[in-house]
Amino acid sequence: MIRRLGAVAAALLVAACLPEPVPRLPAAPIAVGAGIRVEAVPVPMDPTAPRRESVGRFTYAGGLVLTSSDTSRLHGLSDLKVWPDGRLLAIGDQSDLLEARIVLDGRGRLVGLADARLIGLKEVTGADLYAGGQEEYDSEGVARLADGRTVVSFEQHDRVLVFPAGGGVPSPAPMPQTTFRHNKGMEALVAAPEVAPDAYRVGLEDSGRLFLCRLSAGCSPDGQVDLEGSELVAMDRLPGGGRAYLFRSFSPLRGNVVRLRIVDQAGAVLDRLEIARPMTVDNLEGLAAVPHGRGIRFYLVADDNFGTYNGAPTDQRTLLLAYDWQPK
């Protein structure tokens, strides 16, 4: 969830001592499958140099601030997956699934979202998850299996649930048998169809430990990612093999610093991208990788924590950014 404060609060607090915020409960629950309009305002890669569009082998392919006048619950987006045909799936901190279609302009740059709908997820009892409060609805990772089932990981009440294709009441899914730090658990989640149709990987935020899980066979350790002083917040498979990892850190001096690391199938680092001020950055904690020409397009989404920190308003935004990467 939160890893960023407004400018005033950031100057007063030490990042390591920040308490966990309490997001506002939604003012208006959204019905399952309800369509919403998503307003998208473009943002440059670097507000101090609006014509800047590249960092190393990464090219900025557009960025948006997302809002909706139709709902109070288009906030807290913590993970996303995108498919080559433009379908987007994202999970919010209050157990809402966002399904939409990415809109590109004539140059292939990100300009909006269309056909959006917001789906409130259910608990295993059939009750709405958000009704159980923050400890119950704090969803952080999302994965879509080959058969259409959706896997969601949760923090605070640490657990993994699997939802039927088309929605409905979930079932408990295998999760790592380990001790989780409060609110720093199963932040990263990705399907692993190369292993089995029912397989998925889980990554722990505070340690970088990875686990390979199957709905039919439980979870087992699957290595560990070097955090390099950050926290693991998302991961995705790369077209043709390999993985991408997203890391995030925060300090009052630098604010949010987000690092994207690309590795090959053997784990060797192919490239890195750091997103930090003065570039457009926020609490980026969702990652999706899709083929794009000879390279890969990375989509990143920011959790705005519902625009509050312990009841006080902040300047956090729901950002959706796109970067294209070309291999050597």
N, C-alpha and C positions, 0 to 999 in steps of 0.2 A: 504494500500500500504506500503510505507516504514516505518520501525521501527528499522532499523539497519544501521550503518555507518561503513566505513573502520576504521582501528585502529587509523590512524592519526587524522581523523575527530572526532572520538569518544572522543579523549583526549582533544579536543578543545571546544566541544559544550556541553551544558547542554541539556539533553533529552527533558525537558519540553518546551524548546524554539526552537526546531528544526523546520525549515520551511519545507513545503511539497515539495518533489523533483519533477522534471519534467522529466519523462522517455523519451528516444529517440523514435521518430516515426520509424516504421518498414522500413527497407531499401528495402525489397522485399515483397509485399503483397502475401498472400498464397490463392490460389483458394479454394472455398468451397469443402470440402471433400478430399483435397489433401493429399496423403499418404506421411509420412515422416519417416526417420530412426531416432531412438533415441539411442544415445550412452549413456551407463551407466557405471560409474566408482564407484566401491564399496568404502564405507567409514566405519570405525569402530564406535562403540558406543562412545568410548572414545579414541581419538588419543594418549593420554598420557599413556593409559593402554589398548593396542589393544586386549587383551584376556578378558577384562571385558565385560560381556554380560547380566547383570541383575541389576535391581534396585528394591528392594522389591519384589513384586509379578509380576513385569514387566520383560519380557525377550526380549532382542533385537533380531529381526528377519531379520536384514539386512537393509542397507541404501545405497543410490545411489546419485551421482551427475549426473543430466540429462543435456545433451546438444544435439544439432542436427546440422549437417553441411548442412542440406537441407533447413533450414529456419532461418531467424533472429527473428522469433516470438515465439519460444519456451522459453518464459520468463514470469515473472510476475504471476506465478500460485498462485491464491488466495483462491481457494477452490477445493475440490474434493469429489467424491462419488465413492465407490467401491462396487461391488456385489460379492456374494459368488462364482460365476463362474469365477471371475478374471477380469471382465470388469471394466474399469476405465473411469471416466468422470471428467475432470478438467476444470476450467475457468481461463483464463488469464486476466490481467489488461487491455488489449487492445481489449476486446470482442472477444477473440478466444476461441473456445471450443476444448479441446484435448480429443479424444476418443482413447483408447488403451486397450491392454490386459496385465495384470501383468504376468511376467514370474517368476516361482519359481524353485529352484534347487531340488535335490532329498530329501533334508531334510526339504523342505517347506519354505526355506528362500528366501527373495526377491533378485533377480539377474538382472532383466531388464524389459523393456517394448517392446511389439511387436505389429504389426498390427496397428500402430499409424496413425492417421490422424488429421489434424488441420483444423478447420472450422471457417471461419470469419463470425461473426454474422451480421445480418442486423438491421437497424433501422425500425421503423414503416412505414417510407416512402419508404422502399426498398433500401435505400442507405446503403453502408457499414458503420458500426458503427465507425470504427477507423478513417474514413475520417473526422468525426466531431470534432476530437481533444480530449484532455484528459478529459475535462469537460463532454463529452458525452460518451466516451467509457470505463470509469473506472468501470468495472464489478468486483464484489467482492464475491458474493455468487451464488451457483448453486444448483438446486434440480430437480430431474426427477420424474414426476408424473406417476401414474400407467398406464395411457393411452399413455405414451411415450412423452407427452409434457414436455418441459424444461422451468423451471422458473429461471430467473436471476435477481439478485438485483444489483443496481448501487449506487455509491457514487458521490459526487460533484453535478451532475444533478441527485438528488435522485429520483429513480423510480424503479418499478419492471416491467419486460416484460415477457410475456409467448410466447414461440416459438412452432410452430406446430411440431408434431412428424415427424421426417425425415427432419426437417429444413424448412426454408422459412422466410417470413415476420412475425414479431411478433405482438402481440396486447398488449396494456397496461393492467397490472394486478393490483388487489387491493394492496395497501400499507398502512402502519400505518399513521393515520392522526395525525401527531405530528411534532414538530420542530426538525430538524436535525442540529447538529453541522457540519461545513464544513469538509468533508472527514472523518467523524467519525460516519457514519450512519449505514445502513443495511449491516453489514459485515457478519453476520451469517444467514444461510438459510438452511432449511431442509424440506423435504416432510413430511406430517402427515397423512398417509393413515389410521391410526387407528381412525382418526376423520371422514374423508371423502376422496373419491378418488381425489378431487380437492383441498385438504387442504395442507397448508404449514405454517411453523413457521418462523418468522423473529426475529433476535436478534440484538439490537443496541450496537455498539461497545463501546461507551463512558459511557453508563448507565447500561447496562445489562438488559434493559427492553425487554420483550418478547411479541410478538403479534401472535395470531392465525388468519390466513387468509384463505379465500376460494375464488376461482375464481367466484363462483356464489353468494357470500354473503358478501364480504368485509372483514375487519380486526377488531379484538377486542383485548384489553389487555389480556395477558396470563401470568402474573406474572413478576418476576424480579430475575435475577441471581446475587448473591453476587460477585462482581468483586475482592474483596480482594486486592485492589490497582493496578489491572491490567486492561486490556481491553479485551472484548469478541470478538474473531475473527472467531470462527467456532463452530458448534455443529452438533451432529448426534444422531439418535435413536439407542438404543442398542437392539441386538437380545433378544427377550423375555421380553422387556420392560425396562424402564429407559432411561437415556440420558447421553451423554458425552459432555462436554464443553471444549473448548480450549481457553486459555487466554495467553496474551503476554504483556510483559513490556520491557523497554529498559532503561539502564543507562550507562553513560561512564565507570563506575567502573566495572559493571558486564556484560555489553553487553546485548544481548537478553536473556531473561528468559521466558521460555514457560512452562505453567502448564496445565496439563490434569486433569480434575476432572470427576469422574464417580459417578453418582447418580442413586438410584433406582426409582421406579415409584412414590414413595411418596416424592421424593426429598432428601432423606437421603444420605449422602456421603458414598460411598462404598470404594473408594480409590483415591489416587492422585499420579501423576507423575510430577516431575520437571525436565526439560531439560535445563541445563545451562552449561557454561564452567566449566571444560575442556571437557565436553561431546560435541559431534557433534551437533551443533545448528546453526540456522540462523533465518531468518524472517519467522518462521513457522506460517502459518495462514489458513491452510486447514486441515480438519479432516474427516476421514471415519472409521466406525466401522463395522466389519464383523465377523460372527461366525468363531471360530477356535478351533476345538476339544471341550473340556469342557469349554473353555473360549472365549475370544474375541481378534481379531487382530485389532490394530489401525494403520492406515496409516496416515502420516502427510506429508504435502507438504509445501515448502518454496517459498515465493515470492522474487525473486532476484532483483526486480526493474530494470530489464534490465541491471544490472551491472553498474549503474551510480547513482550519486547523484548530481543533478543540473549540469549535463554535465561532472562531474569528475568521473573517474572509481573507483569502489569499489571492495572489495573481496567477495561480496555476491554471493551465488550459488543457483541453483535450486535443492533443496534436496528433495528426497522421502525417508522417514524413516518408518520402521515397528517395532511395539512393540506388543508382545503377553502378555495378562493379564489373570491370573487364579483367579477365585473367591475363597474365603475361603471354 
